[in-house]
Amino acid sequence: MGRTKPHKRKASKQTLSIHTGPVLPLKVLQPNDRVETNDDLLANRKASEKTLEAFSVSLQYTYATKKGLLFRGGLDYRRLNEKFLVRYSEKETKIVTGVLTQTVNTSGQVISTTTGPKEVTTTTIYSNVAYNSYQFLNLPLGMGFQKMNKKSQWEIAGGMDLNLWFHFNGTLYNAYGEAVALSKSKYPDVYKRNAGLGMWASYGYSRNLSRNIRWQLAAKVNLPFQQITSDQYPLIQKYYTIGLQGGLIFNLIKEPKSKHKKRQRNQD
C-alpha cells in the first residue's frame, strides 16, 4: 500500500483594499445644555450654513478565516465641504448740504426753498458664498462575516471608530450675525483637536476581476459618540455619515493555480 499524504489546509485569506466614494453627511446642531444657551448663535449658524458635500478614502487590511469570520483594521479619511453664506451690512452716516424745506403754492409750484447741512445714513448690504471644510482621519477596527461564492462575495462588518486627527478650516457666524474667520488662538474655544470615539458598520458586495483581485461596492455608516465642538461652546455639532464606496481588493497571499488537468484520451 502506498503512503497517503497528509491533507494540507489552505491558509486564511489576507487582503488589502482601497476604496473611495461620496458621503452623505447628516448634521446635528443643537444647544449645549452644559453652558448658557445662545439662541441667536444657533439661529445665525443654521441660517448661514447651507449645504454639505463630502467624500471619503479608506485603506483596509482584512484577515479572514476559512469559516468566514473576518477581522479588519485600516485608515479612513473623510472631508466634508460646507457651503457658507456670508451676508452682512455696513452703515455710514455723512453730513451733506441739501434741501431742507420747500414751500409750494396752491398750484404745486415751488415758491421758496431753504438749504443747509443735513445728516444722511446709507446702508450697504454685502453677500458672498464661502466654504468650510471638516477633515477626519479615523482608525476603524472591527470584525464581521463574509460568504465566498465561486465568482462573488458578500460581507457584513462593524466595530469601533477611533479618530486620530480632526481639523476645521473656514468661517463662522457669531452671536451678532457677523462672519468671523476662526483663528488658531480661538480654535480650542470652538472645535476639539480630536473627535473621539464612534461606531461604524458596512455591507459590501464584490466580484472577481482575476484570481487575486476583486472589485467591490460597499455601503458604510459612521456614528460618532461625541461632538466635534468644545465642551464650553454654546452649540453641540455632530456629523453622522452614510457613504457608498467603490474600490479594489488585493489578495496578499496569492491564490495557487489549479492543478487539475483535463484528461486526454489516447487515440489508436
Backbone bond lengths (Angstrom), bond angles and torsions (degrees), N, CA, C in turn:
res aa  C-N    CA-C-N  psi(-1)  N-CA   C-N-CA  omega(-1)  CA-C   N-CA-C  phi
1 M - - - 1.467 - - 1.513 110.35 -
2 G 1.356 113.51 138.95 1.460 117.79 178.61 1.518 111.17 -79.70
3 R 1.297 116.34 156.04 1.449 121.29 -178.07 1.533 109.26 -81.26
4 T 1.322 116.08 131.56 1.465 120.64 178.87 1.523 109.92 -84.38
5 K 1.329 116.01 126.69 1.459 120.07 179.32 1.525 110.20 -72.72
6 P 1.338 117.59 139.88 1.473 119.63 178.75 1.525 110.28 -65.08
7 H 1.344 115.08 145.67 1.464 120.57 179.75 1.528 110.23 -71.35
8 K 1.317 117.01 130.36 1.457 121.90 -179.27 1.517 109.53 -97.38
9 R 1.351 116.22 117.77 1.465 120.35 -179.26 1.521 110.67 -73.68
10 K 1.320 115.61 141.99 1.461 120.47 177.03 1.516 110.34 -73.30
11 A 1.319 115.56 145.05 1.456 120.25 178.98 1.523 110.38 -71.19
12 S 1.341 116.22 150.08 1.458 120.54 176.03 1.518 109.36 -65.05
13 K 1.338 116.46 150.68 1.448 120.54 -174.40 1.523 110.97 -78.57
14 Q 1.329 115.82 137.51 1.453 123.22 172.87 1.522 107.57 -124.21
15 T 1.323 116.41 126.89 1.461 120.28 -176.31 1.517 110.44 -132.05
16 L 1.329 114.71 156.00 1.458 123.75 173.58 1.517 106.74 -125.73
17 S 1.321 116.91 129.87 1.458 120.47 -175.49 1.520 110.39 -131.54
18 I 1.326 115.81 152.26 1.454 122.91 174.82 1.522 108.13 -131.90
19 H 1.338 116.09 132.21 1.453 122.10 -175.84 1.522 110.21 -134.54
20 T 1.317 116.65 154.38 1.459 122.38 171.88 1.512 108.50 -152.55
21 G 1.338 115.55 158.74 1.451 118.45 179.62 1.517 112.16 168.15
22 P 1.342 117.07 175.84 1.470 121.83 -179.31 1.520 111.93 -76.75
23 V 1.326 114.64 156.51 1.460 121.95 179.99 1.531 108.54 -131.99
24 L 1.318 116.22 139.01 1.461 121.67 173.87 1.523 108.18 -102.63
25 P 1.349 118.34 108.98 1.463 120.40 178.89 1.534 111.16 -88.08
26 L 1.324 116.07 135.32 1.464 122.44 176.40 1.526 107.16 -109.83
27 K 1.318 115.87 110.88 1.456 121.14 -171.34 1.524 112.04 -89.36
28 V 1.341 115.43 137.57 1.460 122.59 173.36 1.521 107.29 -116.72
29 L 1.337 117.01 120.57 1.465 122.81 178.96 1.525 107.12 -135.18
30 Q 1.338 115.78 110.98 1.460 120.33 -174.50 1.520 110.05 -147.64
31 P 1.351 117.93 163.32 1.470 120.36 -179.51 1.521 112.30 -63.23
32 N 1.324 115.31 148.39 1.460 122.65 176.85 1.532 108.06 -93.87
33 D 1.327 117.50 111.41 1.465 121.88 -175.63 1.522 112.93 -70.21
34 R 1.325 117.75 -14.49 1.462 120.62 -177.56 1.525 112.48 -80.48
35 V 1.328 117.46 -14.66 1.462 121.25 176.88 1.519 108.34 -127.66
36 E 1.320 116.39 175.84 1.463 120.90 179.98 1.534 109.82 -65.47
37 T 1.324 116.82 127.81 1.464 120.95 -177.76 1.519 111.00 -68.71
38 N 1.327 115.47 150.35 1.456 121.68 -179.53 1.531 107.75 -134.21
39 D 1.321 115.80 92.75 1.460 120.78 -176.45 1.520 112.37 -66.69
40 D 1.338 117.18 -33.08 1.474 120.23 179.91 1.523 110.64 -66.42
41 L 1.321 116.19 -41.24 1.465 119.79 179.08 1.525 110.67 -64.80
42 L 1.327 117.29 -42.46 1.461 120.93 178.15 1.527 110.90 -61.88
43 A 1.334 116.99 -43.06 1.462 120.85 179.83 1.523 111.44 -64.92
44 N 1.335 117.46 -41.28 1.462 120.79 179.84 1.517 111.83 -67.19
45 R 1.343 116.98 -40.52 1.469 119.88 179.02 1.523 110.64 -64.40
46 K 1.329 116.95 -45.81 1.462 120.17 -178.80 1.522 112.07 -66.70
47 A 1.313 117.37 -32.99 1.458 120.75 -178.65 1.523 112.46 -75.71
48 S 1.331 116.76 -29.40 1.462 119.94 -173.27 1.528 112.99 -93.16
49 E 1.333 117.89 -37.41 1.461 121.54 -174.33 1.518 109.22 -86.63
50 K 1.318 115.96 107.97 1.456 120.97 -165.41 1.526 113.92 -92.62
51 T 1.319 117.57 -78.68 1.459 120.21 -171.68 1.516 110.83 -120.67
52 L 1.332 114.96 159.48 1.459 121.90 -178.45 1.524 110.23 -127.77
53 E 1.322 115.27 142.20 1.462 121.07 169.10 1.522 107.01 -137.52
54 A 1.315 117.12 150.79 1.458 119.17 -173.64 1.521 110.48 -154.42
55 F 1.345 115.08 160.78 1.460 121.80 174.59 1.526 108.35 -146.25
56 S 1.320 116.03 165.00 1.460 120.70 -179.37 1.522 110.00 -140.88
57 V 1.334 115.56 153.72 1.463 123.86 174.58 1.529 106.66 -135.21
58 S 1.321 117.55 131.38 1.463 120.26 -177.94 1.523 111.28 -135.11
59 L 1.323 114.75 147.45 1.462 123.64 175.48 1.521 106.36 -124.82
60 Q 1.344 117.31 123.74 1.459 120.84 -171.99 1.526 111.75 -130.41
61 Y 1.334 115.08 139.60 1.467 122.32 171.16 1.527 107.54 -110.45
62 T 1.339 116.65 130.61 1.462 121.29 -177.46 1.525 109.59 -128.37
63 Y 1.324 115.22 133.16 1.469 122.79 173.65 1.517 106.70 -115.95
64 A 1.332 117.42 120.43 1.459 121.85 -176.88 1.519 110.45 -122.88
65 T 1.314 116.70 136.10 1.456 121.98 178.81 1.529 110.17 -84.40
66 K 1.331 115.68 171.44 1.461 120.47 -179.63 1.524 112.10 -63.93
67 K 1.317 117.22 -26.89 1.461 121.01 -178.41 1.531 112.80 -86.80
68 G 1.356 117.65 1.38 1.453 120.57 174.99 1.510 116.12 99.12
69 L 1.345 117.34 -4.15 1.460 119.78 177.46 1.522 109.42 -74.68
70 L 1.332 117.69 131.22 1.461 120.53 -177.93 1.520 110.72 -123.99
71 F 1.333 114.62 149.57 1.464 123.85 175.45 1.527 107.15 -123.65
72 R 1.340 116.31 135.81 1.470 118.58 -170.53 1.522 111.34 -137.50
73 G 1.327 114.83 143.68 1.457 122.51 173.18 1.513 108.73 -150.58
74 G 1.324 116.86 161.99 1.463 118.52 -179.48 1.511 112.34 171.73
75 L 1.324 115.94 -156.61 1.460 123.97 178.38 1.524 108.34 -129.89
76 D 1.326 115.20 140.54 1.463 120.55 -178.43 1.527 108.52 -134.15
77 Y 1.337 116.38 117.59 1.470 121.73 178.76 1.519 109.16 -107.37
78 R 1.339 116.52 128.72 1.460 121.62 176.68 1.524 110.06 -128.96
79 R 1.321 115.22 138.20 1.467 120.95 177.27 1.522 108.25 -127.21
80 L 1.333 116.14 126.11 1.454 122.87 178.16 1.523 108.71 -110.54
81 N 1.327 116.65 122.25 1.458 122.21 178.68 1.522 109.16 -106.91
82 E 1.320 115.98 123.76 1.455 122.15 -174.49 1.526 110.54 -114.00
83 K 1.312 115.97 127.72 1.469 119.90 175.59 1.518 108.43 -79.33
84 F 1.323 115.79 129.38 1.453 122.53 -171.35 1.527 108.66 -124.22
85 L 1.334 116.81 123.40 1.461 122.06 -179.46 1.520 109.50 -92.86
86 V 1.334 116.05 112.41 1.465 121.76 177.88 1.533 107.60 -95.27
87 R 1.317 117.32 114.65 1.466 121.39 179.93 1.516 108.65 -137.64
88 Y 1.301 117.17 123.42 1.459 121.41 178.85 1.525 109.21 -151.77
89 S 1.326 116.67 167.31 1.470 122.09 -177.29 1.520 110.14 -131.07
90 E 1.328 115.37 152.55 1.460 122.27 176.53 1.524 109.25 -127.66
91 K 1.334 115.80 134.17 1.456 121.49 177.95 1.519 109.60 -108.47
92 E 1.337 115.40 141.43 1.454 120.90 179.58 1.523 108.47 -137.50
93 T 1.336 116.39 130.21 1.462 122.52 -178.68 1.527 108.90 -112.23
94 K 1.346 116.17 128.98 1.462 122.41 -179.72 1.526 110.48 -128.39
95 I 1.327 115.65 153.43 1.465 122.69 172.12 1.529 107.33 -100.28
96 V 1.332 116.56 118.02 1.457 121.73 -179.09 1.517 109.39 -125.89
97 T 1.316 116.20 160.36 1.469 121.79 175.59 1.519 108.57 -95.71
98 G 1.325 114.54 125.94 1.449 118.09 -177.15 1.507 111.34 -159.11
99 V 1.297 115.88 -174.06 1.455 122.86 -179.49 1.524 109.96 -73.43
100 L 1.344 114.96 126.94 1.460 119.18 179.02 1.526 111.18 -97.16
101 T 1.370 116.44 -48.06 1.471 120.01 -179.91 1.518 109.14 -140.86
102 Q 1.326 115.12 156.53 1.459 123.00 174.09 1.520 109.21 -137.71
103 T 1.345 114.80 143.00 1.471 120.74 176.90 1.514 108.38 -116.91
104 V 1.324 116.93 130.84 1.459 121.80 -179.52 1.519 109.56 -121.67
105 N 1.332 116.14 153.58 1.464 120.63 176.93 1.515 110.04 -89.75
106 T 1.333 115.14 -171.98 1.462 119.65 -177.15 1.517 112.43 -67.28
107 S 1.333 116.48 -21.45 1.469 119.45 178.36 1.510 112.37 -86.61
108 G 1.320 118.46 -2.78 1.455 122.01 -179.82 1.504 114.17 88.05
109 Q 1.346 117.42 9.56 1.462 120.18 178.89 1.518 110.50 -87.43
110 V 1.346 116.89 140.51 1.462 123.03 178.82 1.519 108.13 -74.57
111 I 1.320 116.63 122.25 1.464 119.86 -179.51 1.527 112.18 -109.23
112 S 1.355 116.99 -17.75 1.463 119.09 176.03 1.524 109.72 -155.86
113 T 1.325 114.78 147.87 1.464 121.66 -179.11 1.515 109.56 -139.68
114 T 1.338 116.14 138.36 1.469 120.65 173.39 1.530 108.68 -117.04
115 T 1.307 116.54 137.76 1.468 122.64 179.08 1.517 110.38 -121.76
116 G 1.317 114.80 162.48 1.454 120.29 179.25 1.516 110.91 170.57
117 P 1.335 117.42 -179.28 1.472 120.29 179.86 1.536 111.18 -72.59
118 K 1.336 115.48 142.83 1.460 120.54 176.37 1.526 109.75 -146.66
119 E 1.313 115.11 160.00 1.474 122.10 -176.76 1.527 109.57 -95.97
120 V 1.356 115.39 128.58 1.464 121.34 -179.91 1.527 108.57 -125.74
121 T 1.324 116.63 129.69 1.471 122.37 178.98 1.524 109.13 -111.10
122 T 1.352 116.71 126.54 1.470 122.17 177.09 1.531 109.22 -114.21
123 T 1.324 115.58 141.99 1.475 122.12 178.77 1.523 109.36 -117.91
124 T 1.346 116.60 123.14 1.466 122.27 178.33 1.526 108.81 -109.53
125 I 1.330 116.94 127.00 1.465 122.28 -178.46 1.532 108.64 -105.29
126 Y 1.331 116.43 126.55 1.454 122.96 179.08 1.531 109.01 -109.65
127 S 1.313 116.72 142.99 1.459 121.46 177.07 1.525 108.82 -144.01
128 N 1.334 115.95 134.08 1.459 120.59 -178.36 1.522 108.86 -152.48
129 V 1.328 116.12 153.56 1.469 121.73 177.59 1.526 108.70 -108.23
130 A 1.324 116.33 124.33 1.468 122.21 176.98 1.531 108.03 -123.42
131 Y 1.345 115.75 -177.73 1.471 119.89 -176.63 1.517 110.20 -135.73
132 N 1.320 115.18 139.38 1.457 122.77 170.06 1.525 108.94 -105.04
133 S 1.310 116.60 153.37 1.460 120.21 176.08 1.525 109.87 -132.36
134 Y 1.337 115.48 136.34 1.462 123.93 175.83 1.526 106.33 -118.80
135 Q 1.329 117.14 124.83 1.458 121.19 -176.80 1.536 110.19 -121.92
136 F 1.332 115.40 132.25 1.462 122.46 -179.14 1.529 109.23 -125.28
137 L 1.325 117.07 135.74 1.462 122.89 168.77 1.523 107.05 -122.82
138 N 1.334 115.79 111.75 1.465 121.10 -173.33 1.526 111.83 -116.05
139 L 1.328 114.01 156.92 1.460 122.44 174.31 1.525 107.91 -113.36
140 P 1.349 118.73 97.33 1.458 120.70 177.96 1.530 110.92 -83.97
141 L 1.321 116.72 130.80 1.460 123.38 177.25 1.525 107.89 -128.86
142 G 1.343 116.78 132.98 1.450 117.64 -179.24 1.509 112.92 -174.72
143 M 1.305 115.05 -169.29 1.453 122.20 -179.13 1.521 109.44 -146.67
144 G 1.339 115.89 169.26 1.447 119.79 -178.42 1.515 111.38 -173.27
145 F 1.322 114.46 -156.46 1.461 120.95 -177.50 1.523 109.06 -140.87
146 Q 1.327 116.59 140.87 1.455 120.75 177.01 1.525 110.10 -131.17
147 K 1.307 114.87 150.68 1.457 122.37 179.81 1.516 108.24 -123.84
148 M 1.325 115.78 117.81 1.455 121.74 -178.78 1.523 110.12 -95.79
149 N 1.326 115.84 130.41 1.457 122.26 169.52 1.527 108.23 -109.29
150 K 1.297 117.05 -172.92 1.457 119.91 -176.07 1.518 112.11 -64.37
151 K 1.342 116.89 -43.46 1.466 120.33 -176.91 1.522 113.44 -122.82
152 S 1.315 118.12 -4.97 1.460 120.82 -175.82 1.526 110.38 -137.88
153 Q 1.315 114.22 173.35 1.457 120.45 -178.39 1.519 109.21 -156.95
154 W 1.326 117.78 142.57 1.457 121.09 169.77 1.526 108.45 -125.40
155 E 1.319 115.50 155.22 1.463 119.82 -177.88 1.521 109.72 -150.98
156 I 1.313 115.64 153.13 1.457 123.21 172.93 1.522 107.27 -134.90
157 A 1.346 116.06 135.69 1.464 119.74 -175.23 1.524 109.17 -150.60
158 G 1.324 115.52 164.43 1.459 121.40 178.04 1.508 110.52 -171.24
159 G 1.343 115.50 168.27 1.452 118.95 -179.85 1.508 112.59 168.88
160 M 1.322 116.24 -155.86 1.461 123.48 -177.55 1.527 110.29 -92.20
161 D 1.329 114.77 150.38 1.457 122.42 -178.72 1.528 108.05 -124.98
162 L 1.329 117.61 109.47 1.462 122.39 -177.45 1.525 109.20 -102.92
163 N 1.332 116.42 120.73 1.460 120.48 179.18 1.528 110.33 -78.79
164 L 1.328 116.59 123.70 1.462 122.34 177.77 1.522 112.32 -92.37
165 W 1.346 116.21 -31.09 1.469 120.18 -175.29 1.518 109.22 -156.93
166 F 1.330 116.04 136.40 1.463 122.12 175.50 1.519 109.00 -136.65
167 H 1.346 116.74 141.44 1.463 119.88 179.93 1.524 109.79 -148.37
168 F 1.332 114.93 138.05 1.460 121.81 174.64 1.516 109.17 -115.64
169 N 1.334 116.05 141.70 1.458 120.81 176.36 1.521 108.53 -142.52
170 G 1.341 116.73 125.36 1.456 118.55 178.63 1.510 112.56 153.98
171 T 1.330 115.71 -146.78 1.458 123.96 -171.30 1.516 110.06 -131.42
172 L 1.339 115.28 147.35 1.462 120.87 178.15 1.526 109.77 -127.78
173 Y 1.340 115.68 153.65 1.455 121.12 168.16 1.527 108.58 -88.91
174 N 1.332 116.50 133.67 1.458 118.99 176.00 1.533 109.93 -92.28
175 A 1.330 115.68 -173.98 1.468 120.14 -175.65 1.521 113.22 -66.53
176 Y 1.326 116.97 -16.73 1.468 120.79 -179.73 1.525 112.31 -96.42
177 G 1.321 116.39 7.74 1.450 119.73 179.67 1.512 113.79 76.53
178 E 1.321 117.14 21.63 1.461 121.78 -178.74 1.529 109.83 -102.06
179 A 1.326 116.52 139.63 1.462 121.51 177.19 1.520 109.11 -81.14
180 V 1.334 116.74 123.25 1.465 122.26 -175.42 1.517 109.05 -129.44
181 A 1.342 116.89 125.58 1.466 120.91 174.05 1.523 108.91 -72.87
182 L 1.318 116.74 137.13 1.458 120.93 -176.57 1.531 109.61 -80.48
183 S 1.321 117.83 115.69 1.456 122.63 -179.58 1.519 110.46 -87.45
184 K 1.337 116.21 166.08 1.462 121.20 179.79 1.523 111.39 -63.76
185 S 1.339 116.94 -36.04 1.465 119.90 -178.85 1.526 111.93 -69.39
186 K 1.337 117.20 -29.47 1.461 121.29 -178.47 1.536 112.72 -94.04
187 Y 1.325 116.88 -6.72 1.470 120.27 -175.42 1.530 112.77 -56.45
188 P 1.341 119.68 -48.48 1.483 119.27 -178.54 1.528 113.23 -63.26
189 D 1.337 117.96 -20.77 1.460 120.56 179.57 1.525 112.20 -75.45
190 V 1.343 116.53 -19.12 1.466 120.21 -175.86 1.524 111.05 -113.90
191 Y 1.346 117.96 -55.83 1.464 121.03 -174.27 1.522 111.69 -117.96
192 K 1.330 114.65 150.08 1.460 120.98 175.21 1.522 110.27 -79.46
193 R 1.304 115.20 160.29 1.461 120.40 173.87 1.528 111.39 -84.20
194 N 1.328 116.79 -16.86 1.455 121.44 -179.38 1.524 108.57 -139.83
195 A 1.335 115.78 132.19 1.462 120.25 -175.25 1.518 113.57 -87.14
196 G 1.340 118.56 0.43 1.456 121.58 173.33 1.520 114.80 78.73
197 L 1.330 115.45 -154.04 1.457 123.04 -174.57 1.527 111.99 -93.92
198 G 1.334 113.96 159.62 1.448 120.90 174.69 1.517 109.81 -159.18
199 M 1.320 115.84 -169.89 1.457 122.47 176.87 1.519 109.37 -127.89
200 W 1.324 116.04 155.34 1.457 120.63 175.34 1.523 108.99 -139.61
201 A 1.319 114.72 155.18 1.461 121.41 175.82 1.521 107.95 -148.53
202 S 1.338 116.99 146.32 1.464 120.05 -177.71 1.524 110.69 -147.09
203 Y 1.321 113.90 154.72 1.462 121.79 171.90 1.520 107.36 -132.14
204 G 1.336 117.47 129.75 1.450 121.31 -176.59 1.515 112.86 -131.56
205 Y 1.323 114.84 147.97 1.462 122.07 175.14 1.522 107.85 -129.28
206 S 1.328 117.57 132.36 1.464 120.89 -177.32 1.523 110.62 -136.88
207 R 1.343 113.62 158.51 1.468 120.72 175.20 1.520 108.78 -136.66
208 N 1.324 115.43 155.49 1.459 121.22 -177.03 1.523 111.50 -72.66
209 L 1.327 115.13 134.93 1.463 121.72 167.16 1.525 110.19 -98.26
210 S 1.326 114.42 -37.04 1.459 121.59 176.14 1.528 107.12 -152.11
211 R 1.303 117.34 -170.43 1.460 120.36 -177.01 1.539 111.17 -64.26
212 N 1.334 117.43 -30.52 1.455 120.01 -174.05 1.527 114.29 -123.77
213 I 1.308 118.13 11.04 1.466 122.02 179.58 1.524 109.13 -135.25
214 R 1.343 116.07 135.10 1.455 121.45 175.03 1.524 109.13 -130.38
215 W 1.337 116.38 150.46 1.454 119.86 167.98 1.516 108.41 -97.11
216 Q 1.343 116.51 152.70 1.460 119.92 -176.75 1.527 111.13 -144.08
217 L 1.322 115.55 142.48 1.460 123.64 167.29 1.523 107.67 -111.90
218 A 1.340 116.33 133.37 1.464 119.62 -175.84 1.522 110.20 -140.62
219 A 1.323 115.81 136.88 1.464 122.73 171.93 1.523 108.35 -100.27
220 K 1.344 116.50 134.95 1.462 120.35 -174.93 1.520 110.70 -136.78
221 V 1.340 115.57 141.61 1.462 123.14 179.52 1.522 108.32 -123.07
222 N 1.348 116.47 134.79 1.466 122.57 175.90 1.525 109.03 -118.93
223 L 1.338 116.23 127.29 1.464 122.18 -177.74 1.526 108.87 -123.41
224 P 1.343 119.10 105.51 1.466 120.83 -179.55 1.522 111.70 -76.96
225 F 1.333 116.08 149.31 1.458 121.55 175.07 1.528 111.60 -88.72
226 Q 1.336 116.86 -30.80 1.460 121.53 -173.10 1.524 110.46 -121.05
227 Q 1.338 115.40 161.19 1.448 120.73 176.53 1.526 110.20 -82.97
228 I 1.338 115.80 160.24 1.466 119.92 178.02 1.523 111.59 -89.70
229 T 1.328 117.92 -11.89 1.458 121.39 177.40 1.527 110.47 -84.15
230 S 1.328 114.94 157.14 1.462 120.86 -179.29 1.524 110.58 -66.50
231 D 1.334 115.82 154.44 1.464 120.70 178.61 1.521 112.02 -64.53
232 Q 1.348 117.41 -22.73 1.465 121.36 -179.22 1.536 112.54 -91.88
233 Y 1.339 116.46 -7.04 1.470 119.40 -179.33 1.527 109.17 -77.71
234 P 1.345 118.90 141.73 1.478 121.01 -175.24 1.524 115.20 -65.65
235 L 1.355 117.77 -14.15 1.458 120.48 -177.20 1.526 111.10 -119.65
236 I 1.340 115.91 147.30 1.463 122.91 172.16 1.524 107.81 -100.50
237 Q 1.327 116.38 127.68 1.470 122.01 -177.95 1.526 109.66 -128.31
238 K 1.347 116.17 124.82 1.466 122.71 178.26 1.521 109.17 -135.27
239 Y 1.354 114.84 161.14 1.458 120.87 174.47 1.528 109.46 -134.00
240 Y 1.328 116.02 112.94 1.459 121.59 168.54 1.530 106.69 -91.64
241 T 1.325 117.14 134.06 1.464 119.64 -174.59 1.527 111.35 -125.05
242 I 1.338 114.31 142.60 1.465 123.41 173.35 1.522 106.83 -123.05
243 G 1.328 117.63 122.58 1.453 120.97 -174.76 1.513 113.12 -126.69
244 L 1.313 115.55 154.88 1.466 122.90 173.45 1.518 107.25 -123.39
245 Q 1.330 116.32 116.22 1.457 121.63 -175.07 1.525 111.07 -116.71
246 G 1.313 114.69 146.78 1.451 121.71 171.55 1.512 109.17 -124.06
247 G 1.343 116.78 147.52 1.451 118.13 -178.82 1.513 112.91 -174.64
248 L 1.334 114.16 -168.74 1.458 122.27 -177.92 1.522 110.15 -120.91
249 I 1.338 115.18 146.14 1.467 122.62 177.24 1.527 107.92 -118.99
250 F 1.330 115.86 127.74 1.461 121.63 -177.76 1.524 109.64 -114.33
251 N 1.328 117.59 130.86 1.460 121.65 174.63 1.526 109.94 -73.97
252 L 1.326 116.84 125.51 1.460 120.90 176.08 1.520 111.23 -79.04
253 I 1.334 116.51 -28.91 1.467 121.62 172.86 1.519 106.37 -107.24
254 K 1.306 117.53 110.70 1.456 121.22 -172.93 1.518 111.69 -66.61
255 E 1.314 113.87 140.66 1.456 119.83 177.28 1.533 109.48 -71.47
256 P 1.331 117.58 131.15 1.467 119.22 178.91 1.522 110.90 -71.17
257 K 1.317 115.62 150.98 1.457 119.97 176.80 1.528 109.71 -71.43
258 S 1.305 114.45 148.55 1.462 119.80 -179.43 1.528 110.00 -66.92
259 K 1.357 115.75 136.48 1.460 120.72 179.61 1.525 112.73 -93.97
260 H 1.321 114.51 1.01 1.463 118.49 -179.39 1.520 110.19 -70.95
261 K 1.303 117.31 129.90 1.460 122.05 178.96 1.515 109.72 -119.12
262 K 1.254 113.93 143.32 1.472 118.65 177.56 1.518 109.67 -66.71
263 R 1.309 113.90 139.56 1.449 118.37 176.51 1.508 110.39 -77.18
264 Q 1.265 115.23 138.92 1.454 120.48 177.82 1.536 109.31 -112.88
265 R 1.293 115.32 135.68 1.461 120.64 178.74 1.522 110.58 -92.88
266 N 1.308 113.25 133.26 1.471 117.44 175.95 1.522 110.46 -74.08
267 Q 1.281 114.03 135.29 1.470 119.36 177.94 1.518 108.88 -106.70
268 D 1.293 114.20 135.54 1.465 119.34 179.02 1.523 110.10 -71.61
